[in-house]
Amino acid sequence: MFVFCLAGIVTVEDVMYPPESPMSERVKKALAAMRRDPAWAGFCPDALMSADHEVQRLVALLYQELRGPSESRPAREEEWMLAIHRAALGDARAQTDLDEYGKGKRER
C-alpha cells in the first residue's frame, strides 16, 4: 500500500471516508459529554467552552482516549493515568500497559 501511495496510484481520498460530521461538531459533542460525565465534569471548566479551538480539540481527544471507544464499558481512568505517570518515570511494565491500552487489548 505504501508503494502505491508513493507512486500516486492510491491517494488519501481512496482510503479515507469523509467524517460523519464536521470536526467542530464532534468536539462540541465530546465536550458536552465530558460536562455530563460525573467523573470528568470537574475537569471541564466554563473557560474551556470559550477556549481556542485547538485547545478544545486536544481536551476532547484526550477525554475520548481516556473513556475508550465505548461508553458501555466503564473505563478506569485512574489506572491509565497512573500508568502514564509510571511510564514517565521509566517503568517498563507501565509502558507495556500503555501499549496494551492503546491497542485495546487491556481491559479498562
PyMOL commands that set and color helices and strands:
alter all, ss='L'
color gray80, all
select helices_A, chain A and resi 2-7+12-15+23-36+41-43+46-49+53-67+77-88+92-103
alter helices_A, ss='H'
color red, helices_A
deselect
rebuild
show_as cartoon
